[in-house]
Amino acid sequence: MGKKSKAEKKGKDGKRKEELDAEVHDQELASVLVQAARSMRTVLSRNLVESGLYAGQDGVMLALGESDGLTAGALAAKLGVKAPTMTRTIGRMEAQGFLERRPDEDDARLTKVYLTAQGRDRLQRIAEAGQHSERLATRGLTDKQVRTLLKLLRIVDSNLQAARAGE
């Protein structure tokens, strides 16, 4: 019998080296993505504190800035959170004076969420905080590398969304 190549050698658990490398790579990818997202969220939250906003509230404000007058369910779906979480967030933001709830003009059974004047005033600060966080995150990268990173992350997200939809 001849010698086995590296690819044919099996570890103690019976898996080939390629399979083990793939598992490590997958675990590393998940770990790095989660950590990068946490770090980005931490920096963004720190930048938003000055405007009186808490983590996650910026997404609600930006969504309403694009399309004011959404239901809590539509906001939850758009931001990928559960409806009860969104309802609590809306309540907090309403108490802060950023949002208001009003009955839908066409269907009184529905309640829609709108930005107040105070909420609209915060949109520019949110955008600035996001831009500052992005500049920090991409420091040392070329424009081309940033475009490639965005493209790759969109592919990863699309793959994960498709897998989730297939469950």
GUROVO-383001 format. One record per atom (N, C-alpha, C, O): atom name; residue number from 1; x, y, z. Coordinates in nm, 2 decimals, decimal comma, always signed. Example, Ala and Ser with C-alpha at 12.3 -4.5 7.8 and 13.67 -1.06 7.14 Angstrom:
% residues 2
R   atom     n        x        y        z
R      N     1    +1,32    -0,57    +0,78
R     CA     1    +1,23    -0,45    +0,78
R      C     1    +1,32    -0,33    +0,78
R      O     1    +1,42    -0,33    +0,85
R      N     2    +1,28    -0,22    +0,71
R     CA     2    +1,37    -0,11    +0,71
R      C     2    +1,29    +0,00    +0,79
R      O     2    +1,34    +0,11    +0,80
***
This chain:
% residues 167
R   atom     n        x        y        z
R      N     1    +0,08    -0,12    +0,00
R     CA     1    +0,00    +0,00    +0,00
R      C     1    +0,09    +0,12    +0,00
R      O     1    +0,19    +0,13    +0,07
R      N     2    +0,04    +0,23    -0,08
R     CA     2    +0,12    +0,35    -0,08
R      C     2    +0,08    +0,44    +0,03
R      O     2    -0,02    +0,42    +0,10
R      N     3    +0,15    +0,55    +0,04
R     CA     3    +0,12    +0,65    +0,14
R      C     3    -0,01    +0,73    +0,10
R      O     3    -0,04    +0,75    -0,01
R      N     4    -0,08    +0,77    +0,21
R     CA     4    -0,20    +0,85    +0,18
R      C     4    -0,16    +1,00    +0,17
R      O     4    -0,07    +1,04    +0,24
R      N     5    -0,23    +1,06    +0,08
R     CA     5    -0,21    +1,21    +0,07
R      C     5    -0,27    +1,28    +0,19
R      O     5    -0,35    +1,22    +0,27
R      N     6    -0,23    +1,40    +0,21
R     CA     6    -0,29    +1,48    +0,33
R      C     6    -0,44    +1,48    +0,32
R      O     6    -0,51    +1,47    +0,43
R      N     7    -0,50    +1,50    +0,20
R     CA     7    -0,64    +1,51    +0,19
R      C     7    -0,71    +1,37    +0,23
R      O     7    -0,82    +1,38    +0,27
R      N     8    -0,64    +1,26    +0,21
R     CA     8    -0,70    +1,13    +0,25
R      C     8    -0,68    +1,09    +0,39
R      O     8    -0,76    +1,01    +0,44
R      N     9    -0,59    +1,16    +0,46
R     CA     9    -0,57    +1,12    +0,60
R      C     9    -0,69    +1,17    +0,68
R      O     9    -0,75    +1,27    +0,66
R      N    10    -0,72    +1,08    +0,78
R     CA    10    -0,84    +1,11    +0,87
R      C    10    -0,79    +1,13    +1,01
R      O    10    -0,69    +1,07    +1,06
R      N    11    -0,86    +1,22    +1,08
R     CA    11    -0,83    +1,25    +1,21
R      C    11    -0,89    +1,15    +1,31
R      O    11    -0,94    +1,05    +1,26
R      N    12    -0,88    +1,17    +1,44
R     CA    12    -0,92    +1,08    +1,54
R      C    12    -1,08    +1,05    +1,53
R      O    12    -1,12    +0,94    +1,56
R      N    13    -1,15    +1,16    +1,48
R     CA    13    -1,29    +1,14    +1,47
R      C    13    -1,34    +1,09    +1,34
R      O    13    -1,46    +1,08    +1,31
R      N    14    -1,24    +1,05    +1,25
R     CA    14    -1,28    +0,98    +1,13
R      C    14    -1,30    +1,08    +1,01
R      O    14    -1,34    +1,04    +0,90
R      N    15    -1,29    +1,21    +1,04
R     CA    15    -1,31    +1,31    +0,93
R      C    15    -1,18    +1,34    +0,86
R      O    15    -1,07    +1,34    +0,92
R      N    16    -1,20    +1,37    +0,73
R     CA    16    -1,08    +1,41    +0,65
R      C    16    -1,04    +1,55    +0,69
R      O    16    -1,12    +1,63    +0,74
R      N    17    -0,91    +1,58    +0,66
R     CA    17    -0,86    +1,71    +0,69
R      C    17    -0,94    +1,82    +0,63
R      O    17    -0,96    +1,92    +0,69
R      N    18    -0,98    +1,80    +0,50
R     CA    18    -1,06    +1,90    +0,43
R      C    18    -1,19    +1,93    +0,51
R      O    18    -1,23    +2,05    +0,52
R      N    19    -1,25    +1,83    +0,56
R     CA    19    -1,38    +1,85    +0,63
R      C    19    -1,35    +1,92    +0,76
R      O    19    -1,43    +2,01    +0,80
R      N    20    -1,24    +1,89    +0,83
R     CA    20    -1,21    +1,96    +0,95
R      C    20    -1,18    +2,11    +0,92
R      O    20    -1,22    +2,20    +1,00
R      N    21    -1,10    +2,13    +0,82
R     CA    21    -1,07    +2,27    +0,78
R      C    21    -1,19    +2,35    +0,75
R      O    21    -1,21    +2,46    +0,79
R      N    22    -1,29    +2,29    +0,68
R     CA    22    -1,42    +2,35    +0,64
R      C    22    -1,49    +2,39    +0,77
R      O    22    -1,55    +2,49    +0,78
R      N    23    -1,50    +2,30    +0,87
R     CA    23    -1,57    +2,32    +0,99
R      C    23    -1,50    +2,44    +1,07
R      O    23    -1,57    +2,53    +1,12
R      N    24    -1,37    +2,44    +1,08
R     CA    24    -1,30    +2,55    +1,14
R      C    24    -1,33    +2,68    +1,07
R      O    24    -1,36    +2,78    +1,14
R      N    25    -1,32    +2,68    +0,94
R     CA    25    -1,35    +2,79    +0,86
R      C    25    -1,49    +2,85    +0,88
R      O    25    -1,51    +2,97    +0,90
R      N    26    -1,59    +2,76    +0,88
R     CA    26    -1,73    +2,80    +0,91
R      C    26    -1,74    +2,86    +1,04
R      O    26    -1,81    +2,96    +1,06
R      N    27    -1,68    +2,79    +1,15
R     CA    27    -1,69    +2,84    +1,28
R      C    27    -1,62    +2,98    +1,29
R      O    27    -1,67    +3,07    +1,36
R      N    28    -1,51    +2,99    +1,22
R     CA    28    -1,44    +3,12    +1,23
R      C    28    -1,52    +3,23    +1,16
R      O    28    -1,53    +3,34    +1,21
R      N    29    -1,58    +3,20    +1,05
R     CA    29    -1,66    +3,30    +0,97
R      C    29    -1,77    +3,35    +1,06
R      O    29    -1,79    +3,47    +1,08
R      N    30    -1,85    +3,25    +1,12
R     CA    30    -1,96    +3,29    +1,21
R      C    30    -1,91    +3,38    +1,32
R      O    30    -1,97    +3,48    +1,36
R      N    31    -1,80    +3,34    +1,39
R     CA    31    -1,75    +3,41    +1,50
R      C    31    -1,71    +3,55    +1,46
R      O    31    -1,74    +3,64    +1,53
R      N    32    -1,64    +3,56    +1,35
R     CA    32    -1,59    +3,69    +1,31
R      C    32    -1,70    +3,78    +1,27
R      O    32    -1,70    +3,90    +1,30
R      N    33    -1,80    +3,73    +1,20
R     CA    33    -1,92    +3,81    +1,16
R      C    33    -1,99    +3,86    +1,28
R      O    33    -2,03    +3,98    +1,28
R      N    34    -2,02    +3,77    +1,37
R     CA    34    -2,09    +3,81    +1,49
R      C    34    -2,01    +3,92    +1,57
R      O    34    -2,07    +4,01    +1,62
R      N    35    -1,88    +3,90    +1,59
R     CA    35    -1,80    +3,99    +1,66
R      C    35    -1,80    +4,13    +1,59
R      O    35    -1,80    +4,23    +1,66
R      N    36    -1,78    +4,13    +1,46
R     CA    36    -1,78    +4,25    +1,39
R      C    36    -1,91    +4,33    +1,40
R      O    36    -1,91    +4,45    +1,42
R      N    37    -2,02    +4,25    +1,39
R     CA    37    -2,15    +4,32    +1,41
R      C    37    -2,17    +4,37    +1,55
R      O    37    -2,22    +4,49    +1,56
R      N    38    -2,12    +4,30    +1,65
R     CA    38    -2,13    +4,35    +1,79
R      C    38    -2,05    +4,48    +1,80
R      O    38    -2,09    +4,58    +1,86
R      N    39    -1,93    +4,48    +1,75
R     CA    39    -1,84    +4,59    +1,76
R      C    39    -1,90    +4,71    +1,69
R      O    39    -1,89    +4,82    +1,74
R      N    40    -1,95    +4,69    +1,57
R     CA    40    -2,01    +4,80    +1,49
R      C    40    -2,13    +4,86    +1,57
R      O    40    -2,15    +4,98    +1,58
R      N    41    -2,21    +4,77    +1,63
R     CA    41    -2,33    +4,81    +1,70
R      C    41    -2,29    +4,89    +1,83
R      O    41    -2,35    +4,99    +1,86
R      N    42    -2,18    +4,85    +1,89
R     CA    42    -2,13    +4,92    +2,01
R      C    42    -2,09    +5,06    +1,98
R      O    42    -2,12    +5,16    +2,04
R      N    43    -2,01    +5,07    +1,87
R     CA    43    -1,96    +5,20    +1,83
R      C    43    -2,07    +5,29    +1,78
R      O    43    -2,08    +5,41    +1,82
R      N    44    -2,17    +5,24    +1,71
R     CA    44    -2,28    +5,31    +1,66
R      C    44    -2,37    +5,36    +1,78
R      O    44    -2,41    +5,47    +1,79
R      N    45    -2,39    +5,27    +1,88
R     CA    45    -2,47    +5,31    +2,00
R      C    45    -2,40    +5,42    +2,07
R      O    45    -2,47    +5,51    +2,12
R      N    46    -2,27    +5,41    +2,09
R     CA    46    -2,19    +5,52    +2,15
R      C    46    -2,21    +5,65    +2,08
R      O    46    -2,23    +5,76    +2,14
R      N    47    -2,21    +5,65    +1,95
R     CA    47    -2,23    +5,77    +1,87
R      C    47    -2,37    +5,82    +1,87
R      O    47    -2,39    +5,94    +1,85
R      N    48    -2,47    +5,74    +1,90
R     CA    48    -2,61    +5,78    +1,91
R      C    48    -2,65    +5,83    +2,04
R      O    48    -2,75    +5,90    +2,05
R      N    49    -2,58    +5,80    +2,15
R     CA    49    -2,62    +5,84    +2,28
R      C    49    -2,64    +5,99    +2,29
R      O    49    -2,73    +6,04    +2,36
R      N    50    -2,55    +6,07    +2,22
R     CA    50    -2,57    +6,21    +2,22
R      C    50    -2,70    +6,26    +2,18
R      O    50    -2,75    +6,37    +2,22
R      N    51    -2,76    +6,19    +2,08
R     CA    51    -2,89    +6,23    +2,03
R      C    51    -3,01    +6,17    +2,11
R      O    51    -3,13    +6,19    +2,07
R      N    52    -2,98    +6,10    +2,22
R     CA    52    -3,09    +6,05    +2,31
R      C    52    -3,15    +5,92    +2,26
R      O    52    -3,25    +5,88    +2,31
R      N    53    -3,08    +5,86    +2,17
R     CA    53    -3,13    +5,73    +2,12
R      C    53    -3,06    +5,61    +2,18
R      O    53    -2,94    +5,62    +2,21
R      N    54    -3,12    +5,50    +2,18
R     CA    54    -3,06    +5,37    +2,23
R      C    54    -3,05    +5,28    +2,11
R      O    54    -3,10    +5,30    +2,01
R      N    55    -2,97    +5,17    +2,13
R     CA    55    -2,95    +5,08    +2,03
R      C    55    -3,08    +5,02    +1,97
R      O    55    -3,17    +4,99    +2,05
R      N    56    -3,08    +5,02    +1,84
R     CA    56    -3,20    +4,96    +1,78
R      C    56    -3,30    +5,07    +1,74
R      O    56    -3,38    +5,05    +1,64
R      N    57    -3,30    +5,18    +1,81
R     CA    57    -3,40    +5,29    +1,78
R      C    57    -3,37    +5,36    +1,65
R      O    57    -3,46    +5,41    +1,58
R      N    58    -3,24    +5,36    +1,62
R     CA    58    -3,20    +5,43    +1,49
R      C    58    -3,26    +5,36    +1,37
R      O    58    -3,30    +5,43    +1,28
R      N    59    -3,27    +5,23    +1,37
R     CA    59    -3,33    +5,15    +1,26
R      C    59    -3,48    +5,19    +1,25
R      O    59    -3,52    +5,20    +1,13
R      N    60    -3,55    +5,20    +1,36
R     CA    60    -3,69    +5,24    +1,35
R      C    60    -3,70    +5,38    +1,29
R      O    60    -3,79    +5,40    +1,20
R      N    61    -3,62    +5,47    +1,33
R     CA    61    -3,63    +5,61    +1,28
R      C    61    -3,59    +5,61    +1,13
R      O    61    -3,66    +5,68    +1,06
R      N    62    -3,49    +5,54    +1,09
R     CA    62    -3,45    +5,54    +0,95
R      C    62    -3,56    +5,48    +0,87
R      O    62    -3,59    +5,53    +0,76
R      N    63    -3,62    +5,37    +0,91
R     CA    63    -3,73    +5,30    +0,84
R      C    63    -3,85    +5,40    +0,82
R      O    63    -3,90    +5,41    +0,71
R      N    64    -3,88    +5,47    +0,93
R     CA    64    -3,99    +5,57    +0,92
R      C    64    -3,95    +5,69    +0,84
R      O    64    -4,04    +5,75    +0,77
R      N    65    -3,82    +5,72    +0,84
R     CA    65    -3,77    +5,83    +0,75
R      C    65    -3,79    +5,80    +0,60
R      O    65    -3,82    +5,89    +0,52
R      N    66    -3,78    +5,67    +0,57
R     CA    66    -3,80    +5,63    +0,43
R      C    66    -3,94    +5,62    +0,40
R      O    66    -3,98    +5,66    +0,29
R      N    67    -4,02    +5,57    +0,49
R     CA    67    -4,16    +5,54    +0,46
R      C    67    -4,24    +5,56    +0,59
R      O    67    -4,27    +5,47    +0,67
R      N    68    -4,28    +5,69    +0,62
R     CA    68    -4,35    +5,72    +0,74
R      C    68    -4,49    +5,66    +0,74
R      O    68    -4,55    +5,65    +0,63
R      N    69    -4,54    +5,63    +0,86
R     CA    69    -4,68    +5,57    +0,87
R      C    69    -4,68    +5,42    +0,84
R      O    69    -4,77    +5,37    +0,77
R      N    70    -4,60    +5,35    +0,91
R     CA    70    -4,60    +5,20    +0,91
R      C    70    -4,66    +5,14    +1,03
R      O    70    -4,67    +5,21    +1,13
R      N    71    -4,72    +5,03    +1,02
R     CA    71    -4,77    +4,96    +1,13
R      C    71    -4,66    +4,90    +1,21
R      O    71    -4,54    +4,88    +1,16
R      N    72    -4,68    +4,86    +1,34
R     CA    72    -4,58    +4,80    +1,42
R      C    72    -4,53    +4,67    +1,36
R      O    72    -4,41    +4,64    +1,36
R      N    73    -4,63    +4,59    +1,30
R     CA    73    -4,59    +4,47    +1,24
R      C    73    -4,50    +4,49    +1,12
R      O    73    -4,41    +4,41    +1,09
R      N    74    -4,53    +4,59    +1,03
R     CA    74    -4,45    +4,62    +0,92
R      C    74    -4,31    +4,66    +0,96
R      O    74    -4,21    +4,62    +0,89
R      N    75    -4,30    +4,74    +1,06
R     CA    75    -4,17    +4,78    +1,11
R      C    75    -4,09    +4,66    +1,16
R      O    75    -3,97    +4,65    +1,13
R      N    76    -4,16    +4,58    +1,24
R     CA    76    -4,09    +4,46    +1,29
R      C    76    -4,04    +4,37    +1,18
R      O    76    -3,93    +4,32    +1,18
R      N    77    -4,12    +4,35    +1,08
R     CA    77    -4,08    +4,27    +0,96
R      C    77    -3,96    +4,33    +0,89
R      O    77    -3,87    +4,26    +0,85
R      N    78    -3,97    +4,46    +0,87
R     CA    78    -3,87    +4,53    +0,80
R      C    78    -3,73    +4,53    +0,87
R      O    78    -3,63    +4,52    +0,81
R      N    79    -3,74    +4,53    +1,00
R     CA    79    -3,62    +4,53    +1,08
R      C    79    -3,58    +4,39    +1,13
R      O    79    -3,47    +4,38    +1,20
R      N    80    -3,65    +4,29    +1,10
R     CA    80    -3,62    +4,16    +1,14
R      C    80    -3,63    +4,13    +1,29
R      O    80    -3,55    +4,05    +1,35
R      N    81    -3,73    +4,19    +1,36
R     CA    81    -3,75    +4,17    +1,50
R      C    81    -3,89    +4,12    +1,52
R      O    81    -3,97    +4,12    +1,43
R      N    82    -3,91    +4,06    +1,64
R     CA    82    -4,05    +4,01    +1,67
R      C    82    -4,14    +4,13    +1,70
R      O    82    -4,10    +4,23    +1,76
R      N    83    -4,27    +4,11    +1,67
R     CA    83    -4,37    +4,22    +1,69
R      C    83    -4,37    +4,27    +1,84
R      O    83    -4,38    +4,39    +1,86
R      N    84    -4,37    +4,18    +1,94
R     CA    84    -4,37    +4,24    +2,08
R      C    84    -4,25    +4,33    +2,11
R      O    84    -4,27    +4,43    +2,18
R      N    85    -4,14    +4,29    +2,06
R     CA    85    -4,02    +4,37    +2,08
R      C    85    -4,04    +4,51    +2,01
R      O    85    -4,01    +4,61    +2,07
R      N    86    -4,10    +4,51    +1,89
R     CA    86    -4,12    +4,64    +1,82
R      C    86    -4,22    +4,72    +1,90
R      O    86    -4,21    +4,84    +1,91
R      N    87    -4,32    +4,66    +1,95
R     CA    87    -4,43    +4,73    +2,03
R      C    87    -4,37    +4,80    +2,15
R      O    87    -4,40    +4,92    +2,18
R      N    88    -4,28    +4,73    +2,22
R     CA    88    -4,21    +4,79    +2,34
R      C    88    -4,12    +4,91    +2,29
R      O    88    -4,12    +5,01    +2,36
R      N    89    -4,05    +4,89    +2,18
R     CA    89    -3,96    +4,99    +2,13
R      C    89    -4,04    +5,12    +2,09
R      O    89    -4,00    +5,23    +2,13
R      N    90    -4,15    +5,10    +2,02
R     CA    90    -4,23    +5,21    +1,98
R      C    90    -4,29    +5,28    +2,11
R      O    90    -4,29    +5,41    +2,11
R      N    91    -4,33    +5,21    +2,21
R     CA    91    -4,38    +5,27    +2,33
R      C    91    -4,27    +5,36    +2,40
R      O    91    -4,30    +5,47    +2,44
R      N    92    -4,15    +5,31    +2,40
R     CA    92    -4,04    +5,39    +2,46
R      C    92    -4,01    +5,51    +2,38
R      O    92    -3,99    +5,62    +2,43
R      N    93    -4,01    +5,49    +2,25
R     CA    93    -3,98    +5,61    +2,16
R      C    93    -4,09    +5,71    +2,16
R      O    93    -4,06    +5,83    +2,14
R      N    94    -4,21    +5,66    +2,18
R     CA    94    -4,32    +5,76    +2,19
R      C    94    -4,31    +5,84    +2,32
R      O    94    -4,33    +5,96    +2,31
R      N    95    -4,27    +5,77    +2,43
R     CA    95    -4,25    +5,84    +2,55
R      C    95    -4,14    +5,94    +2,54
R      O    95    -4,14    +6,05    +2,61
R      N    96    -4,04    +5,91    +2,46
R     CA    96    -3,93    +6,01    +2,44
R      C    96    -3,96    +6,12    +2,35
R      O    96    -3,89    +6,22    +2,34
R      N    97    -4,08    +6,11    +2,28
R     CA    97    -4,12    +6,22    +2,19
R      C    97    -4,07    +6,20    +2,05
R      O    97    -4,09    +6,30    +1,97
R      N    98    -4,02    +6,09    +2,01
R     CA    98    -3,97    +6,07    +1,87
R      C    98    -4,07    +6,02    +1,78
R      O    98    -4,07    +6,05    +1,66
R      N    99    -4,17    +5,95    +1,83
R     CA    99    -4,28    +5,89    +1,75
R      C    99    -4,41    +5,91    +1,80
R      O    99    -4,43    +5,95    +1,92
R      N   100    -4,51    +5,89    +1,71
R     CA   100    -4,65    +5,90    +1,76
R      C   100    -4,73    +5,79    +1,69
R      O   100    -4,70    +5,76    +1,57
R      N   101    -4,83    +5,74    +1,75
R     CA   101    -4,92    +5,64    +1,69
R      C   101    -5,05    +5,71    +1,66
R      O   101    -5,11    +5,79    +1,74
R      N   102    -5,10    +5,68    +1,54
R     CA   102    -5,23    +5,74    +1,50
R      C   102    -5,31    +5,63    +1,42
R      O   102    -5,25    +5,54    +1,36
R      N   103    -5,44    +5,63    +1,43
R     CA   103    -5,53    +5,54    +1,36
R      C   103    -5,51    +5,56    +1,21
R      O   103    -5,49    +5,68    +1,16
R      N   104    -5,51    +5,46    +1,13
R     CA   104    -5,50    +5,46    +0,99
R      C   104    -5,62    +5,54    +0,93
R      O   104    -5,74    +5,51    +0,98
R      N   105    -5,60    +5,63    +0,84
R     CA   105    -5,71    +5,70    +0,78
R      C   105    -5,81    +5,62    +0,70
R      O   105    -5,93    +5,65    +0,70
R      N   106    -5,76    +5,51    +0,64
R     CA   106    -5,85    +5,42    +0,56
R      C   106    -5,91    +5,31    +0,63
R      O   106    -6,01    +5,26    +0,60
R      N   107    -5,84    +5,26    +0,74
R     CA   107    -5,88    +5,14    +0,81
R      C   107    -5,86    +5,17    +0,96
R      O   107    -5,75    +5,15    +1,01
R      N   108    -5,96    +5,21    +1,03
R     CA   108    -5,95    +5,25    +1,17
R      C   108    -5,90    +5,14    +1,26
R      O   108    -5,87    +5,16    +1,38
R      N   109    -5,91    +5,02    +1,21
R     CA   109    -5,86    +4,90    +1,29
R      C   109    -5,71    +4,90    +1,31
R      O   109    -5,66    +4,84    +1,40
R      N   110    -5,64    +4,97    +1,21
R     CA   110    -5,50    +4,97    +1,21
R      C   110    -5,45    +5,10    +1,28
R      O   110    -5,51    +5,20    +1,27
R      N   111    -5,33    +5,08    +1,35
R     CA   111    -5,26    +5,19    +1,40
R      C   111    -5,13    +5,20    +1,33
R      O   111    -5,06    +5,10    +1,32
R      N   112    -5,10    +5,32    +1,29
R     CA   112    -4,97    +5,34    +1,22
R      C   112    -4,88    +5,43    +1,30
R      O   112    -4,92    +5,51    +1,39
R      N   113    -4,75    +5,42    +1,28
R     CA   113    -4,65    +5,49    +1,36
R      C   113    -4,59    +5,59    +1,27
R      O   113    -4,55    +5,57    +1,15
R      N   114    -4,57    +5,72    +1,32
R     CA   114    -4,52    +5,83    +1,25
R      C   114    -4,41    +5,90    +1,33
R      O   114    -4,41    +5,89    +1,45
R      N   115    -4,31    +5,95    +1,26
R     CA   115    -4,21    +6,04    +1,32
R      C   115    -4,27    +6,17    +1,37
R      O   115    -4,35    +6,22    +1,29
R      N   116    -4,23    +6,22    +1,48
R     CA   116    -4,27    +6,35    +1,52
R      C   116    -4,17    +6,45    +1,47
R      O   116    -4,07    +6,41    +1,41
R      N   117    -4,19    +6,58    +1,48
R     CA   117    -4,09    +6,68    +1,44
R      C   117    -3,96    +6,65    +1,51
R      O   117    -3,85    +6,67    +1,45
R      N   118    -3,97    +6,62    +1,64
R     CA   118    -3,84    +6,59    +1,72
R      C   118    -3,77    +6,47    +1,66
R      O   118    -3,65    +6,47    +1,65
R      N   119    -3,85    +6,37    +1,62
R     CA   119    -3,79    +6,25    +1,56
R      C   119    -3,73    +6,28    +1,42
R      O   119    -3,62    +6,23    +1,40
R      N   120    -3,79    +6,36    +1,34
R     CA   120    -3,74    +6,40    +1,21
R      C   120    -3,60    +6,48    +1,23
R      O   120    -3,51    +6,46    +1,15
R      N   121    -3,60    +6,56    +1,34
R     CA   121    -3,48    +6,64    +1,36
R      C   121    -3,36    +6,55    +1,40
R      O   121    -3,24    +6,59    +1,38
R      N   122    -3,38    +6,42    +1,44
R     CA   122    -3,28    +6,33    +1,48
R      C   122    -3,22    +6,26    +1,36
R      O   122    -3,11    +6,20    +1,37
R      N   123    -3,29    +6,25    +1,25
R     CA   123    -3,25    +6,17    +1,13
R      C   123    -3,11    +6,21    +1,08
R      O   123    -3,03    +6,12    +1,05
R      N   124    -3,08    +6,34    +1,08
R     CA   124    -2,94    +6,38    +1,03
R      C   124    -2,84    +6,33    +1,13
R      O   124    -2,73    +6,29    +1,08
R      N   125    -2,86    +6,34    +1,26
R     CA   125    -2,76    +6,29    +1,35
R      C   125    -2,74    +6,14    +1,34
R      O   125    -2,63    +6,09    +1,36
R      N   126    -2,85    +6,07    +1,32
R     CA   126    -2,84    +5,92    +1,30
R      C   126    -2,75    +5,89    +1,18
R      O   126    -2,66    +5,81    +1,18
R      N   127    -2,78    +5,96    +1,07
R     CA   127    -2,70    +5,94    +0,95
R      C   127    -2,55    +5,97    +0,97
R      O   127    -2,46    +5,90    +0,93
R      N   128    -2,52    +6,08    +1,04
R     CA   128    -2,38    +6,12    +1,07
R      C   128    -2,32    +6,01    +1,16
R      O   128    -2,20    +5,98    +1,14
R      N   129    -2,39    +5,96    +1,26
R     CA   129    -2,34    +5,86    +1,35
R      C   129    -2,30    +5,73    +1,27
R      O   129    -2,20    +5,67    +1,29
R      N   130    -2,39    +5,70    +1,18
R     CA   130    -2,37    +5,58    +1,09
R      C   130    -2,25    +5,60    +1,00
R      O   130    -2,16    +5,51    +0,99
R      N   131    -2,23    +5,72    +0,94
R     CA   131    -2,12    +5,74    +0,86
R      C   131    -1,99    +5,74    +0,94
R      O   131    -1,89    +5,69    +0,89
R      N   132    -1,99    +5,80    +1,06
R     CA   132    -1,87    +5,80    +1,14
R      C   132    -1,83    +5,65    +1,18
R      O   132    -1,71    +5,62    +1,17
R      N   133    -1,93    +5,57    +1,21
R     CA   133    -1,90    +5,43    +1,25
R      C   133    -1,85    +5,36    +1,13
R      O   133    -1,76    +5,28    +1,14
R      N   134    -1,90    +5,38    +1,01
R     CA   134    -1,85    +5,32    +0,89
R      C   134    -1,71    +5,36    +0,86
R      O   134    -1,63    +5,27    +0,82
R      N   135    -1,68    +5,48    +0,88
R     CA   135    -1,54    +5,53    +0,85
R      C   135    -1,44    +5,46    +0,95
R      O   135    -1,33    +5,42    +0,90
R      N   136    -1,48    +5,45    +1,07
R     CA   136    -1,40    +5,37    +1,17
R      C   136    -1,38    +5,23    +1,13
R      O   136    -1,27    +5,17    +1,13
R      N   137    -1,49    +5,17    +1,09
R     CA   137    -1,49    +5,02    +1,06
R      C   137    -1,40    +4,99    +0,93
R      O   137    -1,34    +4,89    +0,92
R      N   138    -1,40    +5,08    +0,84
R     CA   138    -1,33    +5,06    +0,71
R      C   138    -1,20    +5,13    +0,70
R      O   138    -1,14    +5,14    +0,59
R      N   139    -1,15    +5,18    +0,81
R     CA   139    -1,02    +5,25    +0,81
R      C   139    -0,91    +5,16    +0,76
R      O   139    -0,90    +5,04    +0,80
R      N   140    -0,83    +5,21    +0,67
R     CA   140    -0,72    +5,12    +0,61
R      C   140    -0,77    +5,04    +0,49
R      O   140    -0,68    +4,98    +0,43
R      N   141    -0,89    +5,04    +0,45
R     CA   141    -0,94    +4,97    +0,34
R      C   141    -0,96    +5,07    +0,22
R      O   141    -0,99    +5,18    +0,24
R      N   142    -0,93    +5,02    +0,10
R     CA   142    -0,95    +5,10    -0,02
R      C   142    -1,10    +5,10    -0,05
R      O   142    -1,18    +5,02    +0,00
R      N   143    -1,14    +5,20    -0,14
R     CA   143    -1,28    +5,20    -0,18
R      C   143    -1,32    +5,07    -0,25
R      O   143    -1,43    +5,02    -0,23
R      N   144    -1,23    +5,01    -0,33
R     CA   144    -1,25    +4,89    -0,39
R      C   144    -1,27    +4,77    -0,29
R      O   144    -1,36    +4,69    -0,31
R      N   145    -1,19    +4,77    -0,19
R     CA   145    -1,21    +4,67    -0,09
R      C   145    -1,34    +4,68    -0,01
R      O   145    -1,40    +4,58    +0,02
R      N   146    -1,38    +4,81    +0,01
R     CA   146    -1,51    +4,83    +0,08
R      C   146    -1,62    +4,78    -0,01
R      O   146    -1,72    +4,72    +0,04
R      N   147    -1,62    +4,81    -0,14
R     CA   147    -1,72    +4,77    -0,23
R      C   147    -1,73    +4,61    -0,23
R      O   147    -1,83    +4,55    -0,24
R      N   148    -1,61    +4,55    -0,24
R     CA   148    -1,60    +4,40    -0,24
R      C   148    -1,66    +4,35    -0,11
R      O   148    -1,73    +4,25    -0,11
R      N   149    -1,62    +4,41    +0,00
R     CA   149    -1,67    +4,36    +0,14
R      C   149    -1,83    +4,37    +0,14
R      O   149    -1,89    +4,28    +0,18
R      N   150    -1,88    +4,48    +0,09
R     CA   150    -2,03    +4,50    +0,09
R      C   150    -2,09    +4,39    +0,00
R      O   150    -2,19    +4,33    +0,03
R      N   151    -2,03    +4,37    -0,12
R     CA   151    -2,08    +4,27    -0,21
R      C   151    -2,09    +4,13    -0,14
R      O   151    -2,18    +4,06    -0,15
R      N   152    -1,98    +4,10    -0,08
R     CA   152    -1,97    +3,96    -0,02
R      C   152    -2,06    +3,95    +0,10
R      O   152    -2,13    +3,85    +0,12
R      N   153    -2,08    +4,05    +0,18
R     CA   153    -2,17    +4,05    +0,29
R      C   153    -2,31    +4,04    +0,25
R      O   153    -2,39    +3,97    +0,31
R      N   154    -2,35    +4,10    +0,14
R     CA   154    -2,48    +4,09    +0,08
R      C   154    -2,51    +3,95    +0,03
R      O   154    -2,62    +3,90    +0,05
R      N   155    -2,41    +3,89    -0,03
R     CA   155    -2,42    +3,75    -0,07
R      C   155    -2,44    +3,66    +0,05
R      O   155    -2,53    +3,57    +0,05
R      N   156    -2,36    +3,67    +0,15
R     CA   156    -2,37    +3,59    +0,28
R      C   156    -2,51    +3,61    +0,33
R      O   156    -2,58    +3,52    +0,37
R      N   157    -2,56    +3,74    +0,34
R     CA   157    -2,69    +3,77    +0,40
R      C   157    -2,80    +3,70    +0,31
R      O   157    -2,89    +3,64    +0,37
R      N   158    -2,79    +3,71    +0,18
R     CA   158    -2,89    +3,65    +0,09
R      C   158    -2,89    +3,50    +0,11
R      O   158    -3,00    +3,44    +0,11
R      N   159    -2,77    +3,44    +0,12
R     CA   159    -2,77    +3,29    +0,14
R      C   159    -2,84    +3,25    +0,27
R      O   159    -2,91    +3,16    +0,28
R      N   160    -2,81    +3,33    +0,38
R     CA   160    -2,87    +3,30    +0,51
R      C   160    -3,02    +3,33    +0,51
R      O   160    -3,10    +3,25    +0,57
R      N   161    -3,07    +3,43    +0,44
R     CA   161    -3,21    +3,47    +0,43
R      C   161    -3,28    +3,35    +0,35
R      O   161    -3,39    +3,31    +0,39
R      N   162    -3,22    +3,31    +0,25
R     CA   162    -3,28    +3,20    +0,17
R      C   162    -3,29    +3,07    +0,25
R      O   162    -3,39    +3,00    +0,24
R      N   163    -3,19    +3,04    +0,33
R     CA   163    -3,19    +2,92    +0,41
R      C   163    -3,30    +2,93    +0,52
R      O   163    -3,37    +2,84    +0,55
R      N   164    -3,31    +3,05    +0,57
R     CA   164    -3,42    +3,08    +0,68
R      C   164    -3,56    +3,06    +0,62
R      O   164    -3,65    +3,01    +0,68
R      N   165    -3,57    +3,12    +0,50
R     CA   165    -3,71    +3,11    +0,43
R      C   165    -3,74    +2,96    +0,40
R      O   165    -3,86    +2,93    +0,40
R      N   166    -3,64    +2,88    +0,38
R     CA   166    -3,67    +2,74    +0,34
R      C   166    -3,70    +2,65    +0,46
R      O   166    -3,73    +2,53    +0,45
R      N   167    -3,69    +2,71    +0,58
R     CA   167    -3,71    +2,63    +0,71
R      C   167    -3,85    +2,59    +0,72
R      O   167    -3,89    +2,52    +0,81
***
